[in-house]
Amino acid sequence: MDDADRVNNNQSLIDKANAHKSKRITTSYVATGLCLFCDEPVDPGRRWCDAQCRDDWQSENEED
Ligand SMILES: [Zn+2]
């Protein structure tokens, strides 16, 4: 009984951590119509004008 309770509690903490992390990533990756790195106009739904901007932006914005 106690072991099962402990497992459930740990799992809910993990779920909360994952939900928080994925929310943070989703909001910071939203497409705005402009390159997220250099502000050049890009096609709808794109976030960077090219792979170099994407890589540079990710290296500045990803913590892990
Ligand atoms: Zn760019």
PDB file of the backbone (N, CA, C, O) and the ligand in Angstrom, with CONECT records:
HET     ZN  A 101       1
ATOM      1  N   MET A   1       0.849  -1.214   0.000  1.00  0.00           N
ATOM      2  CA  MET A   1       0.000   0.000   0.000  1.00  0.00           C
ATOM      3  C   MET A   1       0.873   1.247   0.000  1.00  0.00           C
ATOM      4  O   MET A   1       0.724   2.121  -0.855  1.00  0.00           O
ATOM      5  N   ASP A   2       1.790   1.324   0.972  1.00  0.00           N
ATOM      6  CA  ASP A   2       2.646   2.506   1.052  1.00  0.00           C
ATOM      7  C   ASP A   2       3.523   2.665  -0.194  1.00  0.00           C
ATOM      8  O   ASP A   2       3.726   3.773  -0.690  1.00  0.00           O
ATOM      9  N   ASP A   3       4.042   1.526  -0.692  1.00  0.00           N
ATOM     10  CA  ASP A   3       4.875   1.609  -1.888  1.00  0.00           C
ATOM     11  C   ASP A   3       4.084   2.135  -3.076  1.00  0.00           C
ATOM     12  O   ASP A   3       4.586   2.956  -3.843  1.00  0.00           O
ATOM     13  N   ALA A   4       2.848   1.665  -3.231  1.00  0.00           N
ATOM     14  CA  ALA A   4       2.031   2.118  -4.350  1.00  0.00           C
ATOM     15  C   ALA A   4       1.748   3.613  -4.243  1.00  0.00           C
ATOM     16  O   ALA A   4       1.788   4.333  -5.241  1.00  0.00           O
ATOM     17  N   ASP A   5       1.466   4.067  -3.042  1.00  0.00           N
ATOM     18  CA  ASP A   5       1.215   5.500  -2.850  1.00  0.00           C
ATOM     19  C   ASP A   5       2.437   6.321  -3.239  1.00  0.00           C
ATOM     20  O   ASP A   5       2.325   7.372  -3.870  1.00  0.00           O
ATOM     21  N   ARG A   6       3.597   5.822  -2.852  1.00  0.00           N
ATOM     22  CA  ARG A   6       4.830   6.548  -3.133  1.00  0.00           C
ATOM     23  C   ARG A   6       5.059   6.647  -4.655  1.00  0.00           C
ATOM     24  O   ARG A   6       5.436   7.700  -5.167  1.00  0.00           O
ATOM     25  N   VAL A   7       4.826   5.548  -5.351  1.00  0.00           N
ATOM     26  CA  VAL A   7       5.017   5.546  -6.804  1.00  0.00           C
ATOM     27  C   VAL A   7       4.077   6.547  -7.465  1.00  0.00           C
ATOM     28  O   VAL A   7       4.499   7.323  -8.323  1.00  0.00           O
ATOM     29  N   ASN A   8       2.799   6.534  -7.068  1.00  0.00           N
ATOM     30  CA  ASN A   8       1.833   7.460  -7.656  1.00  0.00           C
ATOM     31  C   ASN A   8       2.231   8.911  -7.411  1.00  0.00           C
ATOM     32  O   ASN A   8       2.092   9.761  -8.291  1.00  0.00           O
ATOM     33  N   ASN A   9       2.721   9.183  -6.218  1.00  0.00           N
ATOM     34  CA  ASN A   9       3.121  10.547  -5.894  1.00  0.00           C
ATOM     35  C   ASN A   9       4.303  10.978  -6.759  1.00  0.00           C
ATOM     36  O   ASN A   9       4.321  12.094  -7.278  1.00  0.00           O
ATOM     37  N   ASN A  10       5.287  10.096  -6.913  1.00  0.00           N
ATOM     38  CA  ASN A  10       6.435  10.428  -7.755  1.00  0.00           C
ATOM     39  C   ASN A  10       6.006  10.663  -9.191  1.00  0.00           C
ATOM     40  O   ASN A  10       6.491  11.589  -9.841  1.00  0.00           O
ATOM     41  N   GLN A  11       5.099   9.833  -9.694  1.00  0.00           N
ATOM     42  CA  GLN A  11       4.670   9.979 -11.084  1.00  0.00           C
ATOM     43  C   GLN A  11       3.970  11.306 -11.300  1.00  0.00           C
ATOM     44  O   GLN A  11       4.157  11.944 -12.336  1.00  0.00           O
ATOM     45  N   SER A  12       3.163  11.731 -10.333  1.00  0.00           N
ATOM     46  CA  SER A  12       2.461  13.001 -10.524  1.00  0.00           C
ATOM     47  C   SER A  12       3.439  14.171 -10.501  1.00  0.00           C
ATOM     48  O   SER A  12       3.228  15.164 -11.196  1.00  0.00           O
ATOM     49  N   LEU A  13       4.490  14.069  -9.722  1.00  0.00           N
ATOM     50  CA  LEU A  13       5.514  15.121  -9.734  1.00  0.00           C
ATOM     51  C   LEU A  13       6.215  15.168 -11.086  1.00  0.00           C
ATOM     52  O   LEU A  13       6.491  16.247 -11.610  1.00  0.00           O
ATOM     53  N   ILE A  14       6.503  13.996 -11.649  1.00  0.00           N
ATOM     54  CA  ILE A  14       7.149  13.937 -12.961  1.00  0.00           C
ATOM     55  C   ILE A  14       6.229  14.530 -14.027  1.00  0.00           C
ATOM     56  O   ILE A  14       6.675  15.287 -14.889  1.00  0.00           O
ATOM     57  N   ASP A  15       4.949  14.182 -13.963  1.00  0.00           N
ATOM     58  CA  ASP A  15       3.992  14.723 -14.941  1.00  0.00           C
ATOM     59  C   ASP A  15       3.929  16.243 -14.861  1.00  0.00           C
ATOM     60  O   ASP A  15       3.891  16.921 -15.888  1.00  0.00           O
ATOM     61  N   LYS A  16       3.917  16.773 -13.654  1.00  0.00           N
ATOM     62  CA  LYS A  16       3.882  18.230 -13.495  1.00  0.00           C
ATOM     63  C   LYS A  16       5.137  18.866 -14.086  1.00  0.00           C
ATOM     64  O   LYS A  16       5.060  19.891 -14.764  1.00  0.00           O
ATOM     65  N   ALA A  17       6.274  18.264 -13.829  1.00  0.00           N
ATOM     66  CA  ALA A  17       7.529  18.808 -14.356  1.00  0.00           C
ATOM     67  C   ALA A  17       7.528  18.767 -15.880  1.00  0.00           C
ATOM     68  O   ALA A  17       7.940  19.732 -16.522  1.00  0.00           O
ATOM     69  N   ASN A  18       7.080  17.686 -16.455  1.00  0.00           N
ATOM     70  CA  ASN A  18       7.037  17.570 -17.909  1.00  0.00           C
ATOM     71  C   ASN A  18       6.052  18.563 -18.510  1.00  0.00           C
ATOM     72  O   ASN A  18       6.348  19.173 -19.537  1.00  0.00           O
ATOM     73  N   ALA A  19       4.897  18.736 -17.896  1.00  0.00           N
ATOM     74  CA  ALA A  19       3.901  19.668 -18.409  1.00  0.00           C
ATOM     75  C   ALA A  19       4.455  21.091 -18.387  1.00  0.00           C
ATOM     76  O   ALA A  19       4.264  21.854 -19.334  1.00  0.00           O
ATOM     77  N   HIS A  20       5.129  21.433 -17.318  1.00  0.00           N
ATOM     78  CA  HIS A  20       5.707  22.769 -17.212  1.00  0.00           C
ATOM     79  C   HIS A  20       6.769  22.973 -18.288  1.00  0.00           C
ATOM     80  O   HIS A  20       6.813  24.019 -18.935  1.00  0.00           O
ATOM     81  N   LYS A  21       7.614  21.978 -18.473  1.00  0.00           N
ATOM     82  CA  LYS A  21       8.702  22.096 -19.440  1.00  0.00           C
ATOM     83  C   LYS A  21       8.155  22.218 -20.857  1.00  0.00           C
ATOM     84  O   LYS A  21       8.600  23.081 -21.613  1.00  0.00           O
ATOM     85  N   SER A  22       7.190  21.362 -21.233  1.00  0.00           N
ATOM     86  CA  SER A  22       6.684  21.397 -22.599  1.00  0.00           C
ATOM     87  C   SER A  22       5.924  22.691 -22.865  1.00  0.00           C
ATOM     88  O   SER A  22       5.945  23.194 -23.988  1.00  0.00           O
ATOM     89  N   LYS A  23       5.252  23.239 -21.850  1.00  0.00           N
ATOM     90  CA  LYS A  23       4.549  24.507 -22.032  1.00  0.00           C
ATOM     91  C   LYS A  23       5.551  25.622 -22.307  1.00  0.00           C
ATOM     92  O   LYS A  23       5.333  26.450 -23.192  1.00  0.00           O
ATOM     93  N   ARG A  24       6.621  25.648 -21.572  1.00  0.00           N
ATOM     94  CA  ARG A  24       7.649  26.666 -21.751  1.00  0.00           C
ATOM     95  C   ARG A  24       8.222  26.593 -23.164  1.00  0.00           C
ATOM     96  O   ARG A  24       8.382  27.618 -23.826  1.00  0.00           O
ATOM     97  N   ILE A  25       8.531  25.382 -23.624  1.00  0.00           N
ATOM     98  CA  ILE A  25       9.124  25.215 -24.948  1.00  0.00           C
ATOM     99  C   ILE A  25       8.128  25.629 -26.027  1.00  0.00           C
ATOM    100  O   ILE A  25       8.498  26.327 -26.971  1.00  0.00           O
ATOM    101  N   THR A  26       6.863  25.205 -25.898  1.00  0.00           N
ATOM    102  CA  THR A  26       5.861  25.511 -26.918  1.00  0.00           C
ATOM    103  C   THR A  26       5.677  27.017 -27.061  1.00  0.00           C
ATOM    104  O   THR A  26       5.627  27.524 -28.181  1.00  0.00           O
ATOM    105  N   THR A  27       5.577  27.736 -25.957  1.00  0.00           N
ATOM    106  CA  THR A  27       5.334  29.174 -26.037  1.00  0.00           C
ATOM    107  C   THR A  27       6.543  29.904 -26.597  1.00  0.00           C
ATOM    108  O   THR A  27       6.377  30.915 -27.279  1.00  0.00           O
ATOM    109  N   SER A  28       7.743  29.431 -26.336  1.00  0.00           N
ATOM    110  CA  SER A  28       8.923  30.136 -26.814  1.00  0.00           C
ATOM    111  C   SER A  28       9.234  29.815 -28.276  1.00  0.00           C
ATOM    112  O   SER A  28      10.079  30.473 -28.882  1.00  0.00           O
ATOM    113  N   TYR A  29       8.562  28.810 -28.852  1.00  0.00           N
ATOM    114  CA  TYR A  29       8.840  28.404 -30.227  1.00  0.00           C
ATOM    115  C   TYR A  29       7.743  28.858 -31.195  1.00  0.00           C
ATOM    116  O   TYR A  29       7.723  28.412 -32.343  1.00  0.00           O
ATOM    117  N   VAL A  30       6.836  29.729 -30.760  1.00  0.00           N
ATOM    118  CA  VAL A  30       5.697  30.077 -31.597  1.00  0.00           C
ATOM    119  C   VAL A  30       6.140  30.861 -32.839  1.00  0.00           C
ATOM    120  O   VAL A  30       7.003  31.735 -32.759  1.00  0.00           O
ATOM    121  N   ALA A  31       5.534  30.533 -33.985  1.00  0.00           N
ATOM    122  CA  ALA A  31       5.864  31.228 -35.228  1.00  0.00           C
ATOM    123  C   ALA A  31       5.172  32.588 -35.260  1.00  0.00           C
ATOM    124  O   ALA A  31       3.974  32.675 -34.991  1.00  0.00           O
ATOM    125  N   THR A  32       5.898  33.633 -35.580  1.00  0.00           N
ATOM    126  CA  THR A  32       5.348  34.991 -35.569  1.00  0.00           C
ATOM    127  C   THR A  32       5.280  35.598 -36.958  1.00  0.00           C
ATOM    128  O   THR A  32       4.746  36.695 -37.119  1.00  0.00           O
ATOM    129  N   GLY A  33       5.817  34.903 -37.984  1.00  0.00           N
ATOM    130  CA  GLY A  33       5.911  35.495 -39.314  1.00  0.00           C
ATOM    131  C   GLY A  33       7.257  36.171 -39.552  1.00  0.00           C
ATOM    132  O   GLY A  33       7.584  36.559 -40.674  1.00  0.00           O
ATOM    133  N   LEU A  34       8.020  36.303 -38.490  1.00  0.00           N
ATOM    134  CA  LEU A  34       9.367  36.850 -38.582  1.00  0.00           C
ATOM    135  C   LEU A  34      10.347  35.824 -38.032  1.00  0.00           C
ATOM    136  O   LEU A  34      10.024  35.072 -37.112  1.00  0.00           O
ATOM    137  N   CYS A  35      11.545  35.801 -38.602  1.00  0.00           N
ATOM    138  CA  CYS A  35      12.597  34.939 -38.059  1.00  0.00           C
ATOM    139  C   CYS A  35      12.805  35.272 -36.582  1.00  0.00           C
ATOM    140  O   CYS A  35      12.991  36.434 -36.221  1.00  0.00           O
ATOM    141  N   LEU A  36      12.772  34.248 -35.735  1.00  0.00           N
ATOM    142  CA  LEU A  36      12.916  34.484 -34.304  1.00  0.00           C
ATOM    143  C   LEU A  36      14.314  34.993 -33.951  1.00  0.00           C
ATOM    144  O   LEU A  36      14.523  35.538 -32.867  1.00  0.00           O
ATOM    145  N   PHE A  37      15.254  34.816 -34.851  1.00  0.00           N
ATOM    146  CA  PHE A  37      16.634  35.208 -34.541  1.00  0.00           C
ATOM    147  C   PHE A  37      17.003  36.557 -35.140  1.00  0.00           C
ATOM    148  O   PHE A  37      17.587  37.393 -34.451  1.00  0.00           O
ATOM    149  N   CYS A  38      16.672  36.790 -36.416  1.00  0.00           N
ATOM    150  CA  CYS A  38      17.136  38.021 -37.077  1.00  0.00           C
ATOM    151  C   CYS A  38      15.992  38.929 -37.538  1.00  0.00           C
ATOM    152  O   CYS A  38      16.244  39.984 -38.121  1.00  0.00           O
ATOM    153  N   ASP A  39      14.713  38.527 -37.280  1.00  0.00           N
ATOM    154  CA  ASP A  39      13.540  39.358 -37.589  1.00  0.00           C
ATOM    155  C   ASP A  39      13.288  39.559 -39.078  1.00  0.00           C
ATOM    156  O   ASP A  39      12.544  40.464 -39.453  1.00  0.00           O
ATOM    157  N   GLU A  40      13.886  38.743 -39.928  1.00  0.00           N
ATOM    158  CA  GLU A  40      13.543  38.764 -41.346  1.00  0.00           C
ATOM    159  C   GLU A  40      12.167  38.126 -41.537  1.00  0.00           C
ATOM    160  O   GLU A  40      11.846  37.163 -40.840  1.00  0.00           O
ATOM    161  N   PRO A  41      11.336  38.638 -42.471  1.00  0.00           N
ATOM    162  CA  PRO A  41      10.053  37.979 -42.760  1.00  0.00           C
ATOM    163  C   PRO A  41      10.277  36.549 -43.264  1.00  0.00           C
ATOM    164  O   PRO A  41      11.169  36.296 -44.073  1.00  0.00           O
ATOM    165  N   VAL A  42       9.452  35.624 -42.771  1.00  0.00           N
ATOM    166  CA  VAL A  42       9.536  34.230 -43.201  1.00  0.00           C
ATOM    167  C   VAL A  42       8.141  33.741 -43.589  1.00  0.00           C
ATOM    168  O   VAL A  42       7.142  34.391 -43.281  1.00  0.00           O
ATOM    169  N   ASP A  43       8.078  32.587 -44.269  1.00  0.00           N
ATOM    170  CA  ASP A  43       6.792  32.026 -44.668  1.00  0.00           C
ATOM    171  C   ASP A  43       5.937  31.710 -43.434  1.00  0.00           C
ATOM    172  O   ASP A  43       6.479  31.377 -42.380  1.00  0.00           O
ATOM    173  N   PRO A  44       4.605  31.813 -43.556  1.00  0.00           N
ATOM    174  CA  PRO A  44       3.721  31.492 -42.424  1.00  0.00           C
ATOM    175  C   PRO A  44       4.021  30.109 -41.851  1.00  0.00           C
ATOM    176  O   PRO A  44       4.178  29.144 -42.599  1.00  0.00           O
ATOM    177  N   GLY A  45       4.100  30.016 -40.552  1.00  0.00           N
ATOM    178  CA  GLY A  45       4.361  28.757 -39.880  1.00  0.00           C
ATOM    179  C   GLY A  45       5.836  28.458 -39.690  1.00  0.00           C
ATOM    180  O   GLY A  45       6.203  27.558 -38.934  1.00  0.00           O
ATOM    181  N   ARG A  46       6.698  29.227 -40.390  1.00  0.00           N
ATOM    182  CA  ARG A  46       8.142  29.044 -40.185  1.00  0.00           C
ATOM    183  C   ARG A  46       8.613  29.967 -39.074  1.00  0.00           C
ATOM    184  O   ARG A  46       8.054  31.043 -38.867  1.00  0.00           O
ATOM    185  N   ARG A  47       9.636  29.541 -38.371  1.00  0.00           N
ATOM    186  CA  ARG A  47      10.109  30.322 -37.228  1.00  0.00           C
ATOM    187  C   ARG A  47      11.473  30.960 -37.476  1.00  0.00           C
ATOM    188  O   ARG A  47      11.859  31.912 -36.798  1.00  0.00           O
ATOM    189  N   TRP A  48      12.202  30.417 -38.463  1.00  0.00           N
ATOM    190  CA  TRP A  48      13.514  30.988 -38.777  1.00  0.00           C
ATOM    191  C   TRP A  48      13.676  31.050 -40.281  1.00  0.00           C
ATOM    192  O   TRP A  48      13.053  30.262 -40.992  1.00  0.00           O
ATOM    193  N   CYS A  49      14.490  31.958 -40.787  1.00  0.00           N
ATOM    194  CA  CYS A  49      14.662  32.106 -42.219  1.00  0.00           C
ATOM    195  C   CYS A  49      15.558  31.001 -42.786  1.00  0.00           C
ATOM    196  O   CYS A  49      15.421  30.638 -43.954  1.00  0.00           O
ATOM    197  N   ASP A  50      16.458  30.472 -41.983  1.00  0.00           N
ATOM    198  CA  ASP A  50      17.291  29.364 -42.447  1.00  0.00           C
ATOM    199  C   ASP A  50      17.838  28.565 -41.258  1.00  0.00           C
ATOM    200  O   ASP A  50      17.632  28.918 -40.097  1.00  0.00           O
ATOM    201  N   ALA A  51      18.529  27.495 -41.584  1.00  0.00           N
ATOM    202  CA  ALA A  51      18.999  26.594 -40.531  1.00  0.00           C
ATOM    203  C   ALA A  51      20.034  27.267 -39.631  1.00  0.00           C
ATOM    204  O   ALA A  51      20.132  26.945 -38.446  1.00  0.00           O
ATOM    205  N   GLN A  52      20.795  28.188 -40.185  1.00  0.00           N
ATOM    206  CA  GLN A  52      21.807  28.876 -39.372  1.00  0.00           C
ATOM    207  C   GLN A  52      21.146  29.707 -38.272  1.00  0.00           C
ATOM    208  O   GLN A  52      21.582  29.684 -37.121  1.00  0.00           O
ATOM    209  N   CYS A  53      20.084  30.447 -38.639  1.00  0.00           N
ATOM    210  CA  CYS A  53      19.358  31.226 -37.625  1.00  0.00           C
ATOM    211  C   CYS A  53      18.740  30.303 -36.584  1.00  0.00           C
ATOM    212  O   CYS A  53      18.786  30.588 -35.387  1.00  0.00           O
ATOM    213  N   ARG A  54      18.157  29.191 -37.044  1.00  0.00           N
ATOM    214  CA  ARG A  54      17.572  28.242 -36.094  1.00  0.00           C
ATOM    215  C   ARG A  54      18.617  27.734 -35.117  1.00  0.00           C
ATOM    216  O   ARG A  54      18.375  27.688 -33.911  1.00  0.00           O
ATOM    217  N   ASP A  55      19.767  27.357 -35.627  1.00  0.00           N
ATOM    218  CA  ASP A  55      20.810  26.818 -34.759  1.00  0.00           C
ATOM    219  C   ASP A  55      21.310  27.881 -33.776  1.00  0.00           C
ATOM    220  O   ASP A  55      21.514  27.599 -32.595  1.00  0.00           O
ATOM    221  N   ASP A  56      21.504  29.097 -34.276  1.00  0.00           N
ATOM    222  CA  ASP A  56      21.989  30.167 -33.396  1.00  0.00           C
ATOM    223  C   ASP A  56      20.954  30.498 -32.328  1.00  0.00           C
ATOM    224  O   ASP A  56      21.290  30.688 -31.160  1.00  0.00           O
ATOM    225  N   TRP A  57      19.675  30.565 -32.748  1.00  0.00           N
ATOM    226  CA  TRP A  57      18.609  30.868 -31.797  1.00  0.00           C
ATOM    227  C   TRP A  57      18.514  29.787 -30.732  1.00  0.00           C
ATOM    228  O   TRP A  57      18.389  30.081 -29.543  1.00  0.00           O
ATOM    229  N   GLN A  58      18.576  28.515 -31.174  1.00  0.00           N
ATOM    230  CA  GLN A  58      18.467  27.417 -30.224  1.00  0.00           C
ATOM    231  C   GLN A  58      19.642  27.423 -29.246  1.00  0.00           C
ATOM    232  O   GLN A  58      19.462  27.135 -28.063  1.00  0.00           O
ATOM    233  N   SER A  59      20.823  27.744 -29.724  1.00  0.00           N
ATOM    234  CA  SER A  59      21.971  27.742 -28.833  1.00  0.00           C
ATOM    235  C   SER A  59      21.857  28.851 -27.781  1.00  0.00           C
ATOM    236  O   SER A  59      22.417  28.732 -26.692  1.00  0.00           O
ATOM    237  N   GLU A  60      21.126  29.938 -28.108  1.00  0.00           N
ATOM    238  CA  GLU A  60      20.931  31.010 -27.149  1.00  0.00           C
ATOM    239  C   GLU A  60      19.750  30.759 -26.213  1.00  0.00           C
ATOM    240  O   GLU A  60      19.731  31.258 -25.089  1.00  0.00           O
ATOM    241  N   ASN A  61      18.754  29.975 -26.681  1.00  0.00           N
ATOM    242  CA  ASN A  61      17.500  29.844 -25.932  1.00  0.00           C
ATOM    243  C   ASN A  61      17.319  28.516 -25.218  1.00  0.00           C
ATOM    244  O   ASN A  61      16.502  28.429 -24.300  1.00  0.00           O
ATOM    245  N   GLU A  62      18.036  27.500 -25.596  1.00  0.00           N
ATOM    246  CA  GLU A  62      17.878  26.217 -24.930  1.00  0.00           C
ATOM    247  C   GLU A  62      18.825  26.133 -23.753  1.00  0.00           C
ATOM    248  O   GLU A  62      20.018  26.415 -23.858  1.00  0.00           O
ATOM    249  N   GLU A  63      18.243  25.729 -22.609  1.00  0.00           N
ATOM    250  CA  GLU A  63      19.040  25.688 -21.391  1.00  0.00           C
ATOM    251  C   GLU A  63      19.766  24.364 -21.216  1.00  0.00           C
ATOM    252  O   GLU A  63      20.727  24.275 -20.452  1.00  0.00           O
ATOM    253  N   ASP A  64      19.305  23.325 -21.930  1.00  0.00           N
ATOM    254  CA  ASP A  64      19.915  22.006 -21.718  1.00  0.00           C
ATOM    255  C   ASP A  64      20.379  21.372 -22.999  1.00  0.00           C
ATOM    256  O   ASP A  64      20.912  20.263 -22.982  1.00  0.00           O
TER     257      ASP A  64
HETATM  258 ZN    ZN A 101      16.993  34.642 -39.617  1.00  0.00          ZN2+
END
